[in-house]
Amino acid sequence: DYIVQDWTQEPYIRGSYVDISSLEAIRTMQEPIDSKIFFAGEALPIDQDWGYAHSAALSGKEAAYKILGFSSPGKTDDSNMVY
């Protein structure tokens, strides 16, 4: 079994790409809200490729480090990433 996803029909996504016109907005979303809500995804790495799965994985790793209170591994450090 498989599903063919039509992202253009998703009401909250509509197949949109990341908007890289505002680095300020990206930096804002990189910061947690009340140390309780953390964001991650393909749109958030400032020094990586936007819109790709590896960028989503790296930003997820970055958010996990923040949640656990560890120092950041650095956005360009994917040496321990399992793809």
mmCIF file of the N, C-alpha and C atoms, coordinates in Angstrom:
data_MODEL
# 
_entry.id   MODEL 
# 
loop_
_atom_site.group_PDB 
_atom_site.id 
_atom_site.type_symbol 
_atom_site.label_atom_id 
_atom_site.label_alt_id 
_atom_site.label_comp_id 
_atom_site.label_asym_id 
_atom_site.label_entity_id 
_atom_site.label_seq_id 
_atom_site.pdbx_PDB_ins_code 
_atom_site.Cartn_x 
_atom_site.Cartn_y 
_atom_site.Cartn_z 
_atom_site.occupancy 
_atom_site.B_iso_or_equiv 
_atom_site.pdbx_formal_charge 
_atom_site.auth_seq_id 
_atom_site.auth_comp_id 
_atom_site.auth_asym_id 
_atom_site.auth_atom_id 
_atom_site.pdbx_PDB_model_num 
ATOM 1   N N  . ASP A 1 1  ? 0.827  -1.182 0.000  1.00 0.00 ? 1  ASP A N  1 
ATOM 2   C CA . ASP A 1 1  ? 0.000  0.000  0.000  1.00 0.00 ? 1  ASP A CA 1 
ATOM 3   C C  . ASP A 1 1  ? 0.873  1.247  0.000  1.00 0.00 ? 1  ASP A C  1 
ATOM 4   N N  . TYR A 1 2  ? 0.362  2.305  -0.589 1.00 0.00 ? 2  TYR A N  1 
ATOM 5   C CA . TYR A 1 2  ? 1.080  3.570  -0.581 1.00 0.00 ? 2  TYR A CA 1 
ATOM 6   C C  . TYR A 1 2  ? 0.082  4.717  -0.735 1.00 0.00 ? 2  TYR A C  1 
ATOM 7   N N  . ILE A 1 3  ? 0.536  5.880  -0.396 1.00 0.00 ? 3  ILE A N  1 
ATOM 8   C CA . ILE A 1 3  ? -0.281 7.084  -0.503 1.00 0.00 ? 3  ILE A CA 1 
ATOM 9   C C  . ILE A 1 3  ? 0.447  8.071  -1.392 1.00 0.00 ? 3  ILE A C  1 
ATOM 10  N N  . VAL A 1 4  ? -0.246 8.628  -2.346 1.00 0.00 ? 4  VAL A N  1 
ATOM 11  C CA . VAL A 1 4  ? 0.298  9.712  -3.152 1.00 0.00 ? 4  VAL A CA 1 
ATOM 12  C C  . VAL A 1 4  ? -0.227 11.008 -2.550 1.00 0.00 ? 4  VAL A C  1 
ATOM 13  N N  . GLN A 1 5  ? 0.678  11.780 -1.974 1.00 0.00 ? 5  GLN A N  1 
ATOM 14  C CA . GLN A 1 5  ? 0.296  13.008 -1.283 1.00 0.00 ? 5  GLN A CA 1 
ATOM 15  C C  . GLN A 1 5  ? 0.297  14.185 -2.247 1.00 0.00 ? 5  GLN A C  1 
ATOM 16  N N  . ASP A 1 6  ? -0.778 14.921 -2.283 1.00 0.00 ? 6  ASP A N  1 
ATOM 17  C CA . ASP A 1 6  ? -0.868 16.146 -3.077 1.00 0.00 ? 6  ASP A CA 1 
ATOM 18  C C  . ASP A 1 6  ? -0.802 17.325 -2.111 1.00 0.00 ? 6  ASP A C  1 
ATOM 19  N N  . TRP A 1 7  ? 0.403  17.830 -1.907 1.00 0.00 ? 7  TRP A N  1 
ATOM 20  C CA . TRP A 1 7  ? 0.615  18.882 -0.920 1.00 0.00 ? 7  TRP A CA 1 
ATOM 21  C C  . TRP A 1 7  ? -0.128 20.162 -1.267 1.00 0.00 ? 7  TRP A C  1 
ATOM 22  N N  . THR A 1 8  ? -0.446 20.367 -2.531 1.00 0.00 ? 8  THR A N  1 
ATOM 23  C CA . THR A 1 8  ? -1.173 21.583 -2.913 1.00 0.00 ? 8  THR A CA 1 
ATOM 24  C C  . THR A 1 8  ? -2.602 21.577 -2.390 1.00 0.00 ? 8  THR A C  1 
ATOM 25  N N  . GLN A 1 9  ? -3.096 20.403 -1.989 1.00 0.00 ? 9  GLN A N  1 
ATOM 26  C CA . GLN A 1 9  ? -4.458 20.295 -1.468 1.00 0.00 ? 9  GLN A CA 1 
ATOM 27  C C  . GLN A 1 9  ? -4.528 20.345 0.057  1.00 0.00 ? 9  GLN A C  1 
ATOM 28  N N  . GLU A 1 10 ? -3.376 20.393 0.713  1.00 0.00 ? 10 GLU A N  1 
ATOM 29  C CA . GLU A 1 10 ? -3.355 20.484 2.169  1.00 0.00 ? 10 GLU A CA 1 
ATOM 30  C C  . GLU A 1 10 ? -3.704 21.914 2.584  1.00 0.00 ? 10 GLU A C  1 
ATOM 31  N N  . PRO A 1 11 ? -4.736 22.110 3.406  1.00 0.00 ? 11 PRO A N  1 
ATOM 32  C CA . PRO A 1 11 ? -5.210 23.460 3.711  1.00 0.00 ? 11 PRO A CA 1 
ATOM 33  C C  . PRO A 1 11 ? -4.208 24.326 4.464  1.00 0.00 ? 11 PRO A C  1 
ATOM 34  N N  . TYR A 1 12 ? -3.301 23.733 5.214  1.00 0.00 ? 12 TYR A N  1 
ATOM 35  C CA . TYR A 1 12 ? -2.352 24.531 5.987  1.00 0.00 ? 12 TYR A CA 1 
ATOM 36  C C  . TYR A 1 12 ? -0.978 24.620 5.334  1.00 0.00 ? 12 TYR A C  1 
ATOM 37  N N  . ILE A 1 13 ? -0.793 23.907 4.252  1.00 0.00 ? 13 ILE A N  1 
ATOM 38  C CA . ILE A 1 13 ? 0.515  23.870 3.593  1.00 0.00 ? 13 ILE A CA 1 
ATOM 39  C C  . ILE A 1 13 ? 0.429  24.444 2.185  1.00 0.00 ? 13 ILE A C  1 
ATOM 40  N N  . ARG A 1 14 ? -0.471 23.903 1.405  1.00 0.00 ? 14 ARG A N  1 
ATOM 41  C CA . ARG A 1 14 ? -0.707 24.333 0.025  1.00 0.00 ? 14 ARG A CA 1 
ATOM 42  C C  . ARG A 1 14 ? 0.534  24.254 -0.850 1.00 0.00 ? 14 ARG A C  1 
ATOM 43  N N  . GLY A 1 15 ? 1.438  23.367 -0.521 1.00 0.00 ? 15 GLY A N  1 
ATOM 44  C CA . GLY A 1 15 ? 2.603  23.140 -1.369 1.00 0.00 ? 15 GLY A CA 1 
ATOM 45  C C  . GLY A 1 15 ? 3.595  24.278 -1.379 1.00 0.00 ? 15 GLY A C  1 
ATOM 46  N N  . SER A 1 16 ? 3.587  25.090 -0.365 1.00 0.00 ? 16 SER A N  1 
ATOM 47  C CA . SER A 1 16 ? 4.451  26.267 -0.375 1.00 0.00 ? 16 SER A CA 1 
ATOM 48  C C  . SER A 1 16 ? 5.902  25.918 -0.075 1.00 0.00 ? 16 SER A C  1 
ATOM 49  N N  . TYR A 1 17 ? 6.771  26.766 -0.548 1.00 0.00 ? 17 TYR A N  1 
ATOM 50  C CA . TYR A 1 17 ? 8.194  26.658 -0.269 1.00 0.00 ? 17 TYR A CA 1 
ATOM 51  C C  . TYR A 1 17 ? 8.538  27.595 0.877  1.00 0.00 ? 17 TYR A C  1 
ATOM 52  N N  . VAL A 1 18 ? 9.697  27.386 1.434  1.00 0.00 ? 18 VAL A N  1 
ATOM 53  C CA . VAL A 1 18 ? 10.176 28.266 2.485  1.00 0.00 ? 18 VAL A CA 1 
ATOM 54  C C  . VAL A 1 18 ? 10.383 29.666 1.913  1.00 0.00 ? 18 VAL A C  1 
ATOM 55  N N  . ASP A 1 19 ? 10.045 30.665 2.703  1.00 0.00 ? 19 ASP A N  1 
ATOM 56  C CA . ASP A 1 19 ? 10.231 32.055 2.298  1.00 0.00 ? 19 ASP A CA 1 
ATOM 57  C C  . ASP A 1 19 ? 11.555 32.532 2.873  1.00 0.00 ? 19 ASP A C  1 
ATOM 58  N N  . ILE A 1 20 ? 12.572 32.598 2.031  1.00 0.00 ? 20 ILE A N  1 
ATOM 59  C CA . ILE A 1 20 ? 13.892 32.992 2.513  1.00 0.00 ? 20 ILE A CA 1 
ATOM 60  C C  . ILE A 1 20 ? 14.111 34.494 2.397  1.00 0.00 ? 20 ILE A C  1 
ATOM 61  N N  . SER A 1 21 ? 13.055 35.248 2.173  1.00 0.00 ? 21 SER A N  1 
ATOM 62  C CA . SER A 1 21 ? 13.199 36.694 2.027  1.00 0.00 ? 21 SER A CA 1 
ATOM 63  C C  . SER A 1 21 ? 13.379 37.381 3.379  1.00 0.00 ? 21 SER A C  1 
ATOM 64  N N  . SER A 1 22 ? 13.140 36.687 4.465  1.00 0.00 ? 22 SER A N  1 
ATOM 65  C CA . SER A 1 22 ? 13.249 37.306 5.776  1.00 0.00 ? 22 SER A CA 1 
ATOM 66  C C  . SER A 1 22 ? 14.086 36.456 6.724  1.00 0.00 ? 22 SER A C  1 
ATOM 67  N N  . LEU A 1 23 ? 15.372 36.752 6.787  1.00 0.00 ? 23 LEU A N  1 
ATOM 68  C CA . LEU A 1 23 ? 16.229 36.038 7.732  1.00 0.00 ? 23 LEU A CA 1 
ATOM 69  C C  . LEU A 1 23 ? 15.846 36.379 9.163  1.00 0.00 ? 23 LEU A C  1 
ATOM 70  N N  . GLU A 1 24 ? 15.306 37.565 9.371  1.00 0.00 ? 24 GLU A N  1 
ATOM 71  C CA . GLU A 1 24 ? 14.852 37.946 10.709 1.00 0.00 ? 24 GLU A CA 1 
ATOM 72  C C  . GLU A 1 24 ? 13.738 37.019 11.184 1.00 0.00 ? 24 GLU A C  1 
ATOM 73  N N  . ALA A 1 25 ? 12.807 36.678 10.304 1.00 0.00 ? 25 ALA A N  1 
ATOM 74  C CA . ALA A 1 25 ? 11.719 35.760 10.672 1.00 0.00 ? 25 ALA A CA 1 
ATOM 75  C C  . ALA A 1 25 ? 12.268 34.377 10.995 1.00 0.00 ? 25 ALA A C  1 
ATOM 76  N N  . ILE A 1 26 ? 13.250 33.930 10.234 1.00 0.00 ? 26 ILE A N  1 
ATOM 77  C CA . ILE A 1 26 ? 13.854 32.623 10.487 1.00 0.00 ? 26 ILE A CA 1 
ATOM 78  C C  . ILE A 1 26 ? 14.551 32.634 11.844 1.00 0.00 ? 26 ILE A C  1 
ATOM 79  N N  . ARG A 1 27 ? 15.298 33.682 12.121 1.00 0.00 ? 27 ARG A N  1 
ATOM 80  C CA . ARG A 1 27 ? 15.991 33.779 13.415 1.00 0.00 ? 27 ARG A CA 1 
ATOM 81  C C  . ARG A 1 27 ? 14.988 33.810 14.572 1.00 0.00 ? 27 ARG A C  1 
ATOM 82  N N  . THR A 1 28 ? 13.872 34.480 14.376 1.00 0.00 ? 28 THR A N  1 
ATOM 83  C CA . THR A 1 28 ? 12.835 34.537 15.406 1.00 0.00 ? 28 THR A CA 1 
ATOM 84  C C  . THR A 1 28 ? 12.279 33.156 15.682 1.00 0.00 ? 28 THR A C  1 
ATOM 85  N N  . MET A 1 29 ? 12.036 32.380 14.630 1.00 0.00 ? 29 MET A N  1 
ATOM 86  C CA . MET A 1 29 ? 11.475 31.035 14.819 1.00 0.00 ? 29 MET A CA 1 
ATOM 87  C C  . MET A 1 29 ? 12.485 30.052 15.389 1.00 0.00 ? 29 MET A C  1 
ATOM 88  N N  . GLN A 1 30 ? 13.767 30.374 15.312 1.00 0.00 ? 30 GLN A N  1 
ATOM 89  C CA . GLN A 1 30 ? 14.774 29.501 15.901 1.00 0.00 ? 30 GLN A CA 1 
ATOM 90  C C  . GLN A 1 30 ? 14.788 29.589 17.427 1.00 0.00 ? 30 GLN A C  1 
ATOM 91  N N  . GLU A 1 31 ? 14.213 30.648 17.966 1.00 0.00 ? 31 GLU A N  1 
ATOM 92  C CA . GLU A 1 31 ? 14.208 30.831 19.412 1.00 0.00 ? 31 GLU A CA 1 
ATOM 93  C C  . GLU A 1 31 ? 12.969 30.176 20.030 1.00 0.00 ? 31 GLU A C  1 
ATOM 94  N N  . PRO A 1 32 ? 13.153 29.470 21.137 1.00 0.00 ? 32 PRO A N  1 
ATOM 95  C CA . PRO A 1 32 ? 12.003 28.830 21.791 1.00 0.00 ? 32 PRO A CA 1 
ATOM 96  C C  . PRO A 1 32 ? 11.062 29.863 22.399 1.00 0.00 ? 32 PRO A C  1 
ATOM 97  N N  . ILE A 1 33 ? 9.824  29.467 22.558 1.00 0.00 ? 33 ILE A N  1 
ATOM 98  C CA . ILE A 1 33 ? 8.815  30.307 23.204 1.00 0.00 ? 33 ILE A CA 1 
ATOM 99  C C  . ILE A 1 33 ? 8.648  29.812 24.631 1.00 0.00 ? 33 ILE A C  1 
ATOM 100 N N  . ASP A 1 34 ? 8.938  30.690 25.577 1.00 0.00 ? 34 ASP A N  1 
ATOM 101 C CA . ASP A 1 34 ? 8.833  30.355 27.005 1.00 0.00 ? 34 ASP A CA 1 
ATOM 102 C C  . ASP A 1 34 ? 9.593  29.077 27.371 1.00 0.00 ? 34 ASP A C  1 
ATOM 103 N N  . SER A 1 35 ? 10.620 28.774 26.661 1.00 0.00 ? 35 SER A N  1 
ATOM 104 C CA . SER A 1 35 ? 11.420 27.556 26.883 1.00 0.00 ? 35 SER A CA 1 
ATOM 105 C C  . SER A 1 35 ? 10.574 26.290 26.847 1.00 0.00 ? 35 SER A C  1 
ATOM 106 N N  . LYS A 1 36 ? 9.427  26.361 26.175 1.00 0.00 ? 36 LYS A N  1 
ATOM 107 C CA . LYS A 1 36 ? 8.523  25.208 26.106 1.00 0.00 ? 36 LYS A CA 1 
ATOM 108 C C  . LYS A 1 36 ? 8.179  24.793 24.683 1.00 0.00 ? 36 LYS A C  1 
ATOM 109 N N  . ILE A 1 37 ? 8.180  25.731 23.772 1.00 0.00 ? 37 ILE A N  1 
ATOM 110 C CA . ILE A 1 37 ? 7.829  25.434 22.386 1.00 0.00 ? 37 ILE A CA 1 
ATOM 111 C C  . ILE A 1 37 ? 9.057  25.678 21.522 1.00 0.00 ? 37 ILE A C  1 
ATOM 112 N N  . PHE A 1 38 ? 9.480  24.640 20.816 1.00 0.00 ? 38 PHE A N  1 
ATOM 113 C CA . PHE A 1 38 ? 10.664 24.710 19.968 1.00 0.00 ? 38 PHE A CA 1 
ATOM 114 C C  . PHE A 1 38 ? 10.250 24.371 18.541 1.00 0.00 ? 38 PHE A C  1 
ATOM 115 N N  . PHE A 1 39 ? 10.828 25.062 17.596 1.00 0.00 ? 39 PHE A N  1 
ATOM 116 C CA . PHE A 1 39 ? 10.507 24.825 16.198 1.00 0.00 ? 39 PHE A CA 1 
ATOM 117 C C  . PHE A 1 39 ? 11.697 24.184 15.493 1.00 0.00 ? 39 PHE A C  1 
ATOM 118 N N  . ALA A 1 40 ? 11.393 23.348 14.531 1.00 0.00 ? 40 ALA A N  1 
ATOM 119 C CA . ALA A 1 40 ? 12.417 22.742 13.686 1.00 0.00 ? 40 ALA A CA 1 
ATOM 120 C C  . ALA A 1 40 ? 11.793 22.503 12.320 1.00 0.00 ? 40 ALA A C  1 
ATOM 121 N N  . GLY A 1 41 ? 12.627 22.421 11.321 1.00 0.00 ? 41 GLY A N  1 
ATOM 122 C CA . GLY A 1 41 ? 12.123 22.141 9.990  1.00 0.00 ? 41 GLY A CA 1 
ATOM 123 C C  . GLY A 1 41 ? 13.070 22.615 8.912  1.00 0.00 ? 41 GLY A C  1 
ATOM 124 N N  . GLU A 1 42 ? 12.729 22.309 7.691  1.00 0.00 ? 42 GLU A N  1 
ATOM 125 C CA . GLU A 1 42 ? 13.596 22.602 6.561  1.00 0.00 ? 42 GLU A CA 1 
ATOM 126 C C  . GLU A 1 42 ? 13.806 24.089 6.345  1.00 0.00 ? 42 GLU A C  1 
ATOM 127 N N  . ALA A 1 43 ? 12.975 24.929 6.929  1.00 0.00 ? 43 ALA A N  1 
ATOM 128 C CA . ALA A 1 43 ? 13.064 26.372 6.710  1.00 0.00 ? 43 ALA A CA 1 
ATOM 129 C C  . ALA A 1 43 ? 13.983 27.072 7.695  1.00 0.00 ? 43 ALA A C  1 
ATOM 130 N N  . LEU A 1 44 ? 14.419 26.403 8.753  1.00 0.00 ? 44 LEU A N  1 
ATOM 131 C CA . LEU A 1 44 ? 15.074 27.113 9.839  1.00 0.00 ? 44 LEU A CA 1 
ATOM 132 C C  . LEU A 1 44 ? 16.595 27.207 9.818  1.00 0.00 ? 44 LEU A C  1 
ATOM 133 N N  . PRO A 1 45 ? 17.332 26.313 9.217  1.00 0.00 ? 45 PRO A N  1 
ATOM 134 C CA . PRO A 1 45 ? 18.783 26.501 9.234  1.00 0.00 ? 45 PRO A CA 1 
ATOM 135 C C  . PRO A 1 45 ? 19.195 27.728 8.416  1.00 0.00 ? 45 PRO A C  1 
ATOM 136 N N  . ILE A 1 46 ? 19.915 28.652 9.049  1.00 0.00 ? 46 ILE A N  1 
ATOM 137 C CA . ILE A 1 46 ? 20.333 29.855 8.333  1.00 0.00 ? 46 ILE A CA 1 
ATOM 138 C C  . ILE A 1 46 ? 21.508 29.566 7.405  1.00 0.00 ? 46 ILE A C  1 
ATOM 139 N N  . ASP A 1 47 ? 22.408 28.697 7.830  1.00 0.00 ? 47 ASP A N  1 
ATOM 140 C CA . ASP A 1 47 ? 23.606 28.461 7.022  1.00 0.00 ? 47 ASP A CA 1 
ATOM 141 C C  . ASP A 1 47 ? 23.573 27.109 6.297  1.00 0.00 ? 47 ASP A C  1 
ATOM 142 N N  . GLN A 1 48 ? 22.383 26.589 6.060  1.00 0.00 ? 48 GLN A N  1 
ATOM 143 C CA . GLN A 1 48 ? 22.235 25.333 5.321  1.00 0.00 ? 48 GLN A CA 1 
ATOM 144 C C  . GLN A 1 48 ? 21.296 25.549 4.141  1.00 0.00 ? 48 GLN A C  1 
ATOM 145 N N  . ASP A 1 49 ? 21.108 24.514 3.365  1.00 0.00 ? 49 ASP A N  1 
ATOM 146 C CA . ASP A 1 49 ? 20.184 24.582 2.240  1.00 0.00 ? 49 ASP A CA 1 
ATOM 147 C C  . ASP A 1 49 ? 18.755 24.552 2.750  1.00 0.00 ? 49 ASP A C  1 
ATOM 148 N N  . TRP A 1 50 ? 17.958 25.519 2.329  1.00 0.00 ? 50 TRP A N  1 
ATOM 149 C CA . TRP A 1 50 ? 16.554 25.542 2.708  1.00 0.00 ? 50 TRP A CA 1 
ATOM 150 C C  . TRP A 1 50 ? 15.758 24.568 1.851  1.00 0.00 ? 50 TRP A C  1 
ATOM 151 N N  . GLY A 1 51 ? 14.756 23.979 2.448  1.00 0.00 ? 51 GLY A N  1 
ATOM 152 C CA . GLY A 1 51 ? 13.821 23.168 1.684  1.00 0.00 ? 51 GLY A CA 1 
ATOM 153 C C  . GLY A 1 51 ? 14.216 21.721 1.485  1.00 0.00 ? 51 GLY A C  1 
ATOM 154 N N  . TYR A 1 52 ? 15.214 21.251 2.182  1.00 0.00 ? 52 TYR A N  1 
ATOM 155 C CA . TYR A 1 52 ? 15.673 19.881 1.995  1.00 0.00 ? 52 TYR A CA 1 
ATOM 156 C C  . TYR A 1 52 ? 15.537 19.076 3.287  1.00 0.00 ? 52 TYR A C  1 
ATOM 157 N N  . ALA A 1 53 ? 15.424 17.770 3.138  1.00 0.00 ? 53 ALA A N  1 
ATOM 158 C CA . ALA A 1 53 ? 15.238 16.895 4.292  1.00 0.00 ? 53 ALA A CA 1 
ATOM 159 C C  . ALA A 1 53 ? 16.416 16.960 5.256  1.00 0.00 ? 53 ALA A C  1 
ATOM 160 N N  . HIS A 1 54 ? 17.633 17.054 4.731  1.00 0.00 ? 54 HIS A N  1 
ATOM 161 C CA . HIS A 1 54 ? 18.782 17.088 5.639  1.00 0.00 ? 54 HIS A CA 1 
ATOM 162 C C  . HIS A 1 54 ? 18.778 18.367 6.481  1.00 0.00 ? 54 HIS A C  1 
ATOM 163 N N  . SER A 1 55 ? 18.269 19.462 5.932  1.00 0.00 ? 55 SER A N  1 
ATOM 164 C CA . SER A 1 55 ? 18.166 20.695 6.716  1.00 0.00 ? 55 SER A CA 1 
ATOM 165 C C  . SER A 1 55 ? 17.134 20.534 7.827  1.00 0.00 ? 55 SER A C  1 
ATOM 166 N N  . ALA A 1 56 ? 16.044 19.851 7.530  1.00 0.00 ? 56 ALA A N  1 
ATOM 167 C CA . ALA A 1 56 ? 15.031 19.584 8.564  1.00 0.00 ? 56 ALA A CA 1 
ATOM 168 C C  . ALA A 1 56 ? 15.624 18.722 9.665  1.00 0.00 ? 56 ALA A C  1 
ATOM 169 N N  . ALA A 1 57 ? 16.398 17.706 9.279  1.00 0.00 ? 57 ALA A N  1 
ATOM 170 C CA . ALA A 1 57 ? 17.018 16.823 10.271 1.00 0.00 ? 57 ALA A CA 1 
ATOM 171 C C  . ALA A 1 57 ? 18.014 17.584 11.134 1.00 0.00 ? 57 ALA A C  1 
ATOM 172 N N  . LEU A 1 58 ? 18.816 18.441 10.523 1.00 0.00 ? 58 LEU A N  1 
ATOM 173 C CA . LEU A 1 58 ? 19.797 19.209 11.290 1.00 0.00 ? 58 LEU A CA 1 
ATOM 174 C C  . LEU A 1 58 ? 19.124 20.195 12.231 1.00 0.00 ? 58 LEU A C  1 
ATOM 175 N N  . SER A 1 59 ? 18.044 20.831 11.790 1.00 0.00 ? 59 SER A N  1 
ATOM 176 C CA . SER A 1 59 ? 17.371 21.779 12.679 1.00 0.00 ? 59 SER A CA 1 
ATOM 177 C C  . SER A 1 59 ? 16.645 21.037 13.803 1.00 0.00 ? 59 SER A C  1 
ATOM 178 N N  . GLY A 1 60 ? 16.186 19.827 13.529 1.00 0.00 ? 60 GLY A N  1 
ATOM 179 C CA . GLY A 1 60 ? 15.600 18.998 14.583 1.00 0.00 ? 60 GLY A CA 1 
ATOM 180 C C  . GLY A 1 60 ? 16.636 18.622 15.629 1.00 0.00 ? 60 GLY A C  1 
ATOM 181 N N  . LYS A 1 61 ? 17.831 18.302 15.166 1.00 0.00 ? 61 LYS A N  1 
ATOM 182 C CA . LYS A 1 61 ? 18.929 17.987 16.077 1.00 0.00 ? 61 LYS A CA 1 
ATOM 183 C C  . LYS A 1 61 ? 19.269 19.212 16.918 1.00 0.00 ? 61 LYS A C  1 
ATOM 184 N N  . GLU A 1 62 ? 19.303 20.381 16.298 1.00 0.00 ? 62 GLU A N  1 
ATOM 185 C CA . GLU A 1 62 ? 19.576 21.629 16.998 1.00 0.00 ? 62 GLU A CA 1 
ATOM 186 C C  . GLU A 1 62 ? 18.519 21.891 18.073 1.00 0.00 ? 62 GLU A C  1 
ATOM 187 N N  . ALA A 1 63 ? 17.238 21.698 17.718 1.00 0.00 ? 63 ALA A N  1 
ATOM 188 C CA . ALA A 1 63 ? 16.149 21.904 18.683 1.00 0.00 ? 63 ALA A CA 1 
ATOM 189 C C  . ALA A 1 63 ? 16.254 20.908 19.840 1.00 0.00 ? 63 ALA A C  1 
ATOM 190 N N  . ALA A 1 64 ? 16.606 19.668 19.539 1.00 0.00 ? 64 ALA A N  1 
ATOM 191 C CA . ALA A 1 64 ? 16.751 18.655 20.594 1.00 0.00 ? 64 ALA A CA 1 
ATOM 192 C C  . ALA A 1 64 ? 17.853 19.046 21.573 1.00 0.00 ? 64 ALA A C  1 
ATOM 193 N N  . TYR A 1 65 ? 18.964 19.558 21.062 1.00 0.00 ? 65 TYR A N  1 
ATOM 194 C CA . TYR A 1 65 ? 20.039 20.015 21.939 1.00 0.00 ? 65 TYR A CA 1 
ATOM 195 C C  . TYR A 1 65 ? 19.545 21.131 22.845 1.00 0.00 ? 65 TYR A C  1 
ATOM 196 N N  . LYS A 1 66 ? 18.775 22.067 22.295 1.00 0.00 ? 66 LYS A N  1 
ATOM 197 C CA . LYS A 1 66 ? 18.240 23.163 23.108 1.00 0.00 ? 66 LYS A CA 1 
ATOM 198 C C  . LYS A 1 66 ? 17.289 22.629 24.182 1.00 0.00 ? 66 LYS A C  1 
ATOM 199 N N  . ILE A 1 67 ? 16.436 21.706 23.816 1.00 0.00 ? 67 ILE A N  1 
ATOM 200 C CA . ILE A 1 67 ? 15.470 21.141 24.753 1.00 0.00 ? 67 ILE A CA 1 
ATOM 201 C C  . ILE A 1 67 ? 16.182 20.433 25.907 1.00 0.00 ? 67 ILE A C  1 
ATOM 202 N N  . LEU A 1 68 ? 17.230 19.697 25.585 1.00 0.00 ? 68 LEU A N  1 
ATOM 203 C CA . LEU A 1 68 ? 17.964 18.944 26.597 1.00 0.00 ? 68 LEU A CA 1 
ATOM 204 C C  . LEU A 1 68 ? 18.953 19.803 27.378 1.00 0.00 ? 68 LEU A C  1 
ATOM 205 N N  . GLY A 1 69 ? 19.122 21.054 26.938 1.00 0.00 ? 69 GLY A N  1 
ATOM 206 C CA . GLY A 1 69 ? 20.007 21.964 27.645 1.00 0.00 ? 69 GLY A CA 1 
ATOM 207 C C  . GLY A 1 69 ? 21.474 21.782 27.338 1.00 0.00 ? 69 GLY A C  1 
ATOM 208 N N  . PHE A 1 70 ? 21.788 21.075 26.255 1.00 0.00 ? 70 PHE A N  1 
ATOM 209 C CA . PHE A 1 70 ? 23.176 20.900 25.850 1.00 0.00 ? 70 PHE A CA 1 
ATOM 210 C C  . PHE A 1 70 ? 23.611 22.061 24.978 1.00 0.00 ? 70 PHE A C  1 
ATOM 211 N N  . SER A 1 71 ? 24.916 22.257 24.897 1.00 0.00 ? 71 SER A N  1 
ATOM 212 C CA . SER A 1 71 ? 25.397 23.266 23.965 1.00 0.00 ? 71 SER A CA 1 
ATOM 213 C C  . SER A 1 71 ? 25.169 22.756 22.551 1.00 0.00 ? 71 SER A C  1 
ATOM 214 N N  . SER A 1 72 ? 24.952 23.668 21.676 1.00 0.00 ? 72 SER A N  1 
ATOM 215 C CA . SER A 1 72 ? 24.614 23.343 20.295 1.00 0.00 ? 72 SER A CA 1 
ATOM 216 C C  . SER A 1 72 ? 25.757 22.627 19.592 1.00 0.00 ? 72 SER A C  1 
ATOM 217 N N  . PRO A 1 73 ? 25.432 21.639 18.749 1.00 0.00 ? 73 PRO A N  1 
ATOM 218 C CA . PRO A 1 73 ? 26.476 20.979 17.967 1.00 0.00 ? 73 PRO A CA 1 
ATOM 219 C C  . PRO A 1 73 ? 26.943 21.848 16.812 1.00 0.00 ? 73 PRO A C  1 
ATOM 220 N N  . GLY A 1 74 ? 26.232 22.947 16.547 1.00 0.00 ? 74 GLY A N  1 
ATOM 221 C CA . GLY A 1 74 ? 26.545 23.788 15.399 1.00 0.00 ? 74 GLY A CA 1 
ATOM 222 C C  . GLY A 1 74 ? 25.738 23.386 14.198 1.00 0.00 ? 74 GLY A C  1 
ATOM 223 N N  . LYS A 1 75 ? 25.213 24.337 13.501 1.00 0.00 ? 75 LYS A N  1 
ATOM 224 C CA . LYS A 1 75 ? 24.314 24.051 12.394 1.00 0.00 ? 75 LYS A CA 1 
ATOM 225 C C  . LYS A 1 75 ? 24.999 23.369 11.222 1.00 0.00 ? 75 LYS A C  1 
ATOM 226 N N  . THR A 1 76 ? 26.292 23.485 11.109 1.00 0.00 ? 76 THR A N  1 
ATOM 227 C CA . THR A 1 76 ? 26.968 22.846 9.990  1.00 0.00 ? 76 THR A CA 1 
ATOM 228 C C  . THR A 1 76 ? 27.558 21.493 10.362 1.00 0.00 ? 76 THR A C  1 
ATOM 229 N N  . ASP A 1 77 ? 27.410 21.077 11.608 1.00 0.00 ? 77 ASP A N  1 
ATOM 230 C CA . ASP A 1 77 ? 27.969 19.817 12.066 1.00 0.00 ? 77 ASP A CA 1 
ATOM 231 C C  . ASP A 1 77 ? 26.974 18.693 11.871 1.00 0.00 ? 77 ASP A C  1 
ATOM 232 N N  . ASP A 1 78 ? 27.131 17.959 10.789 1.00 0.00 ? 78 ASP A N  1 
ATOM 233 C CA . ASP A 1 78 ? 26.245 16.818 10.582 1.00 0.00 ? 78 ASP A CA 1 
ATOM 234 C C  . ASP A 1 78 ? 27.051 15.514 10.572 1.00 0.00 ? 78 ASP A C  1 
ATOM 235 N N  . SER A 1 79 ? 28.226 15.524 11.186 1.00 0.00 ? 79 SER A N  1 
ATOM 236 C CA . SER A 1 79 ? 29.097 14.359 11.157 1.00 0.00 ? 79 SER A CA 1 
ATOM 237 C C  . SER A 1 79 ? 28.501 13.149 11.867 1.00 0.00 ? 79 SER A C  1 
ATOM 238 N N  . ASN A 1 80 ? 27.625 13.392 12.850 1.00 0.00 ? 80 ASN A N  1 
ATOM 239 C CA . ASN A 1 80 ? 27.008 12.282 13.577 1.00 0.00 ? 80 ASN A CA 1 
ATOM 240 C C  . ASN A 1 80 ? 25.569 12.014 13.149 1.00 0.00 ? 80 ASN A C  1 
ATOM 241 N N  . MET A 1 81 ? 25.146 12.682 12.098 1.00 0.00 ? 81 MET A N  1 
ATOM 242 C CA . MET A 1 81 ? 23.755 12.544 11.644 1.00 0.00 ? 81 MET A CA 1 
ATOM 243 C C  . MET A 1 81 ? 23.563 11.210 10.941 1.00 0.00 ? 81 MET A C  1 
ATOM 244 N N  . VAL A 1 82 ? 22.503 10.534 11.296 1.00 0.00 ? 82 VAL A N  1 
ATOM 245 C CA . VAL A 1 82 ? 22.137 9.289  10.634 1.00 0.00 ? 82 VAL A CA 1 
ATOM 246 C C  . VAL A 1 82 ? 21.010 9.603  9.663  1.00 0.00 ? 82 VAL A C  1 
ATOM 247 N N  . TYR A 1 83 ? 21.240 9.373  8.404  1.00 0.00 ? 83 TYR A N  1 
ATOM 248 C CA . TYR A 1 83 ? 20.228 9.685  7.384  1.00 0.00 ? 83 TYR A CA 1 
ATOM 249 C C  . TYR A 1 83 ? 19.453 8.447  7.022  1.00 0.00 ? 83 TYR A C  1 
# 
